[in-house]
Amino acid sequence: MAGVKITDLTPLATAASDDLLYIVDVSNTTESPQGTSSQIEVGKMFSSGSYSPTISGEVNGIVVTVNSATYIRVGNIATVSAQLEIAMDSGEDNGEFEIELPVASDFTSGKNLFGLMQYSFQGTLAEIELLTIEGEITNNTCYVSLKTLTPTISMQYCTIQFQYEIL
């Protein structure tokens, strides 16, 4: 490929995750003062798709069903969106659970992951009284703790979105 201009190459319609990108690493000047030629897999830079996360760590009989989950990875940041059904156990107004990540990480702090959740039913947004979404450092999952205004509620229309750093 020596002597071929990038502008003369045939463009791809889509890239596979194992395709390689050509880069010049300007922090490595072993080949020249301008940088060193290197390559990186597309999948290590950009990826997206749907996944079926495992729910674990349920506390107080909370039952969580994942209807769908998607993610986008750009570099070392992953953004996740999931539609959930959450049912509180009889007489309970609080519970906890963990959501498996689509791309593994090794959290050093709960603050390596943050997110938000919304519940809506027939236009009503109010039900979640207290909410914590953070990285769980022992299991490297998304930890969710919530308290609802109504005990024994079944929230069928929950959306959770969270973002985390891939460490």
VOBA-1610 file (N, C-alpha, C; in pm, whole numbers, padded with zeros to 5 digits, always signed):
BEGIN
Met+00081-00120+00000Met+00000+00000+00000Met+00085+00126+00000Ala+00216+00108-00005Ala+00303+00225-00007Ala+00272+00309-00130Gly+00265+00437-00113Gly+00242+00528-00223Gly+00095+00546-00260Val+00003+00479-00190Val-00141+00494-00218Val-00196+00603-00126Lys-00265+00697-00186Lys-00326+00804-00108Lys-00454+00754-00043Ile-00482+00802+00077Ile-00606+00764+00145Ile-00727+00804+00063Thr-00720+00915-00006Thr-00834+00962-00088Thr-00859+00871-00208Asp-00761+00786-00246Asp-00780+00694-00358Asp-00839+00560-00315Leu-00853+00536-00186Leu-00906+00409-00137Leu-01058+00404-00151Thr-01111+00284-00168Thr-01254+00262-00177Thr-01316+00274-00038Pro-01418+00357-00021Pro-01480+00370+00112Pro-01565+00247+00146Leu-01571+00215+00274Leu-01656+00107+00324Leu-01793+00162+00359Ala-01897+00083+00336Ala-02032+00123+00377Ala-02048+00106+00528Thr-01994-00003+00583Thr-01998-00028+00727Thr-01866-00091+00769Ala-01834-00079+00895Ala-01711-00138+00948Ala-01748-00250+01045Ala-01675-00360+01038Ala-01692-00470+01133Ala-01609-00440+01258Ser-01647-00499+01371Ser-01577-00468+01496Ser-01431-00513+01493Asp-01395-00610+01408Asp-01256-00654+01401Asp-01178-00587+01288Asp-01239-00492+01216Asp-01166-00412+01117Asp-01065-00325+01190Leu-00959-00288+01120Leu-00852-00209+01180Leu-00854-00067+01127Leu-00826+00027+01215Leu-00809+00167+01178Leu-00661+00200+01181Tyr-00615+00273+01084Tyr-00476+00319+01079Tyr-00469+00452+01153Ile-00375+00463+01244Ile-00358+00588+01318Ile-00210+00623+01324Val-00182+00748+01351Val-00047+00793+01379Val-00043+00833+01525Asp+00034+00758+01603Asp+00046+00784+01747Asp+00152+00893+01765Val+00106+01017+01786Val+00199+01130+01796Val+00276+01129+01928Ser+00230+01050+02026Ser+00305+01043+02153Ser+00423+00946+02144Asn+00426+00865+02038Asn+00535+00770+02017Asn+00616+00818+01896Thr+00736+00866+01921Thr+00818+00921+01812Thr+00934+00829+01776Thr+00919+00697+01796Thr+01028+00604+01764Thr+01050+00590+01614Glu+00945+00605+01531Glu+00960+00594+01385Glu+00997+00727+01321Ser+00941+00837+01374Ser+00971+00969+01321Ser+00930+01074+01424Pro+00979+01196+01408Pro+00940+01302+01502Pro+00790+01334+01497Gln+00723+01299+01384Gln+00580+01327+01371Gln+00492+01219+01436Gly+00549+01102+01466Gly+00472+00995+01529Gly+00501+00859+01467Thr+00437+00757+01522Thr+00458+00619+01480Thr+00327+00562+01427Ser+00334+00492+01314Ser+00216+00428+01256Ser+00171+00314+01346Ser+00041+00309+01372Ser-00017+00205+01458Ser-00154+00167+01404Gln-00215+00068+01466Gln-00350+00028+01429Gln-00431-00001+01555Ile-00564+00007+01541Ile-00654-00026+01652Ile-00780-00087+01592Glu-00838-00185+01662Glu-00963-00246+01616Glu-01078-00148+01635Val-01167-00144+01536Val-01284-00057+01542Val-01366-00086+01668Gly-01382-00214+01703Gly-01462-00254+01819Gly-01409-00203+01951Lys-01279-00170+01957Lys-01222-00114+02079Lys-01246+00036+02088Met-01289+00096+01980Met-01317+00239+01976Met-01466+00269+01977Phe-01542+00195+01893Phe-01684+00220+01877Phe-01758+00086+01869Ser-01866+00073+01942Ser-01954-00044+01928Ser-02090-00009+01985Ser-02190-00083+01942Ser-02325-00061+01992Ser-02406-00187+01968Gly-02518-00195+02036Gly-02606-00309+02013Gly-02702-00329+02128Ser-02777-00436+02119Ser-02866-00473+02229Ser-02800-00585+02308Tyr-02839-00599+02433Tyr-02786-00707+02516Tyr-02891-00746+02618Ser-02874-00863+02677Ser-02968-00915+02777Ser-02898-00924+02912Pro-02903-00816+02990Pro-02829-00814+03116Pro-02892-00907+03221Thr-02805-00964+03302Thr-02848-01042+03417Thr-02877-00947+03532Ile-02987-00971+03602Ile-03021-00895+03723Ile-02978-00979+03842Ser-02912-00917+03939Ser-02864-00990+04058Ser-02878-00900+04180Gly-02843-00954+04297Gly-02839-00876+04420Gly-02973-00819+04464Glu-03083-00888+04431Glu-03215-00837+04469Glu-03232-00839+04621Val-03282-00726+04675Val-03303-00711+04819Val-03451-00680+04844Asn-03507-00735+04952Asn-03645-00714+04995Asn-03747-00770+04895Gly-03711-00877+04826Gly-03805-00943+04737Gly-03839-00867+04610Ile-03762-00765+04576Ile-03786-00689+04453Ile-03768-00784+04334Val-03854-00769+04234Val-03845-00850+04112Val-03827-00754+03995Val-03720-00774+03919Val-03689-00686+03807Val-03685-00769+03679Thr-03758-00724+03579Thr-03760-00789+03448Thr-03709-00689+03345Val-03613-00732+03265Val-03558-00645+03159Val-03636-00671+03031Asn-03705-00569+02981Asn-03777-00582+02853Asn-03684-00562+02734Ser-03591-00469+02746Ser-03492-00447+02641Ser-03377-00365+02699Ala-03260-00380+02639Ala-03143-00304+02682Ala-03051-00282+02562Thr-03001-00161+02549Thr-02908-00127+02442Thr-02790-00050+02500Tyr-02682-00046+02423Tyr-02564+00029+02468Tyr-02491+00088+02348Ile-02415+00192+02377Ile-02324+00254+02281Ile-02191+00272+02351Arg-02085+00228+02287Arg-01950+00248+02341Arg-01873+00338+02246Val-01815+00443+02302Val-01725+00531+02228Val-01599+00543+02311Gly-01490+00488+02262Gly-01366+00487+02337Gly-01382+00408+02465Asn-01356+00471+02580Asn-01368+00400+02707Asn-01492+00444+02786Ile-01594+00497+02716Ile-01721+00535+02780Ile-01834+00453+02719Ala-01915+00392+02806Ala-02033+00317+02762Ala-02158+00385+02816Thr-02259+00395+02732Thr-02389+00451+02770Thr-02494+00343+02749Val-02576+00319+02851Val-02673+00211+02850Val-02813+00267+02871Ser-02909+00210+02801Ser-03050+00243+02820Ser-03126+00111+02828Ala-03212+00098+02931Ala-03288-00026+02948Ala-03431+00004+02990Gln-03523-00075+02939Gln-03662-00069+02980Gln-03687-00183+03077Leu-03738-00148+03195Leu-03755-00245+03303Leu-03897-00249+03355Glu-03933-00362+03411Glu-04051-00375+03496Glu-03998-00404+03636Ile-04043-00326+03733Ile-03997-00343+03871Ile-04119-00366+03960Ala-04118-00476+04033Ala-04228-00508+04125Ala-04173-00517+04267Met-04229-00435+04354Met-04191-00439+04496Met-04268-00552+04563Asp-04205-00619+04657Asp-04268-00730+04729Asp-04381-00678+04819Ser-04466-00767+04862Ser-04581-00734+04945Ser-04539-00653+05069Gly-04596-00534+05082Gly-04569-00448+05196Gly-04438-00371+05188Glu-04357-00394+05087Glu-04226-00327+05075Glu-04236-00199+04993Asp-04162-00098+05034Asp-04153+00025+04957Asp-04009+00059+04922Asn-03916-00037+04945Asn-03777-00014+04905Asn-03715-00146+04862Gly-03613-00135+04777Gly-03543-00253+04728Gly-03416-00214+04658Glu-03336-00315+04627Glu-03208-00295+04559Glu-03189-00405+04457Phe-03111-00375+04353Phe-03073-00477+04255Phe-02951-00428+04178Glu-02890-00519+04105Glu-02773-00487+04022Glu-02800-00531+03879Ile-02745-00454+03784Ile-02760-00482+03642Ile-02621-00511+03584Glu-02610-00620+03513Glu-02484-00657+03446Glu-02451-00552+03338Leu-02323-00525+03322Leu-02276-00428+03222Leu-02258-00495+03087Pro-02277-00421+02976Pro-02254-00479+02843Pro-02106-00494+02809Val-02023-00404+02862Val-01879-00407+02843Val-01817-00405+02982Ala-01735-00504+03013Ala-01679-00518+03147Ala-01597-00396+03187Ser-01597-00367+03315Ser-01517-00259+03373Ser-01464-00306+03507Asp-01371-00233+03562Asp-01314-00265+03693Asp-01321-00139+03779Phe-01440-00113+03834Phe-01464+00011+03907Phe-01374+00024+04030Thr-01327+00145+04052Thr-01250+00177+04172Thr-01333+00261+04270Ser-01448+00311+04221Ser-01536+00396+04301Ser-01678+00383+04248Gly-01776+00401+04334Gly-01914+00403+04290Gly-01941+00513+04190Lys-01858+00617+04194Lys-01875+00732+04106Lys-01825+00705+03963Asn-01770+00586+03937Asn-01730+00551+03801Asn-01851+00525+03712Leu-01970+00516+03771Leu-02095+00496+03698Leu-02199+00589+03759Phe-02282+00649+03675Phe-02390+00734+03723Phe-02508+00719+03627Gly-02627+00748+03677Gly-02742+00732+03590Gly-02867+00796+03645Leu-02978+00771+03575Leu-03107+00820+03614Leu-03213+00718+03577Met-03328+00727+03641Met-03438+00637+03612Met-03568+00716+03613Gln-03659+00676+03526Gln-03789+00740+03519Gln-03896+00634+03517Tyr-04004+00659+03588Tyr-04122+00574+03586Tyr-04240+00658+03542Ser-04314+00609+03447Ser-04431+00681+03400Ser-04545+00583+03375Phe-04661+00618+03421Phe-04780+00539+03393Phe-04896+00634+03375Gln-04954+00632+03256Gln-05067+00719+03221Gln-05037+00865+03255Gly-04914+00906+03225Gly-04875+01045+03243Gly-04827+01081+03382Thr-04836+00986+03478Thr-04793+01014+03614Thr-04644+00982+03628Leu-04565+01080+03669Leu-04422+01061+03685Leu-04382+01037+03830Ala-04464+01078+03925Ala-04429+01071+04066Ala-04453+00931+04121Glu-04351+00868+04173Glu-04361+00744+04248Glu-04230+00712+04316Ile-04120+00739+04251Ile-03989+00709+04308Ile-03951+00821+04404Glu-03936+00787+04531Glu-03907+00886+04635Glu-03757+00906+04653Leu-03682+00797+04661Leu-03536+00803+04674Leu-03475+00708+04572Leu-03362+00748+04515Leu-03299+00667+04411Leu-03147+00683+04416Thr-03077+00570+04410Thr-02931+00570+04397Thr-02896+00481+04279Ile-02816+00533+04188Ile-02761+00454+04077Ile-02612+00483+04075Glu-02530+00377+04093Glu-02386+00395+04097Glu-02316+00265+04061Gly-02185+00273+04046Gly-02106+00154+04020Gly-02091+00071+04146Glu-02107-00059+04133Glu-02088-00152+04245Glu-01948-00210+04227Ile-01854-00177+04317Ile-01713-00207+04293Ile-01675-00353+04319Thr-01751-00426+04398Thr-01718-00567+04422Thr-01754-00654+04302Asn-01875-00633+04248Asn-01924-00714+04135Asn-01908-00646+04000Asn-01866-00519+04000Asn-01854-00442+03876Asn-01983-00446+03795Thr-02090-00399+03861Thr-02223-00392+03802Thr-02280-00253+03826Cys-02399-00229+03771Cys-02474-00107+03800Cys-02564-00136+03919Tyr-02542-00066+04030Tyr-02619-00085+04153Tyr-02735+00015+04156Val-02855-00035+04184Val-02974+00051+04192Val-03042+00026+04326Ser-03070+00134+04399Ser-03147+00128+04523Ser-03259+00230+04511Leu-03383+00188+04544Leu-03493+00282+04533Leu-03595+00264+04644Lys-03664+00374+04672Lys-03774+00377+04768Lys-03891+00440+04695Thr-04008+00374+04707Thr-04127+00423+04639Thr-04225+00482+04739Leu-04315+00565+04690Leu-04419+00624+04774Leu-04525+00520+04810Thr-04547+00424+04720Thr-04652+00323+04739Thr-04591+00186+04761Pro-04618+00121+04875Pro-04570-00017+04895Pro-04636-00112+04795Thr-04567-00222+04766Thr-04618-00331+04683Thr-04651-00285+04541Ile-04593-00179+04494Ile-04624-00127+04361Ile-04555-00210+04253Ser-04619-00220+04140Ser-04559-00282+04022Ser-04542-00173+03917Met-04419-00138+03889Met-04388-00030+03794Met-04349-00095+03661Gln-04441-00092+03566Gln-04420-00162+03440Gln-04350-00077+03335Tyr-04338+00051+03356Tyr-04283+00139+03253Tyr-04165+00218+03308Cys-04058+00150+03343Cys-03938+00215+03394Cys-03832+00221+03285Thr-03764+00332+03278Thr-03648+00346+03190Thr-03530+00385+03277Ile-03421+00312+03264Ile-03298+00347+03334Ile-03192+00376+03228Gln-03117+00481+03252Gln-03005+00516+03165Gln-02886+00541+03254Phe-02773+00482+03215Phe-02652+00508+03292Phe-02531+00508+03200Gln-02426+00573+03250Gln-02302+00586+03175Gln-02188+00551+03268Tyr-02086+00486+03214Tyr-01972+00449+03296Tyr-01845+00447+03215Glu-01735+00453+03289Glu-01604+00447+03229Glu-01555+00304+03228Ile-01502+00260+03116Ile-01447+00125+03103Ile-01303+00132+03152Leu-01280+00075+03270Leu-01147+00080+03334Leu-01075-00051+03321
//
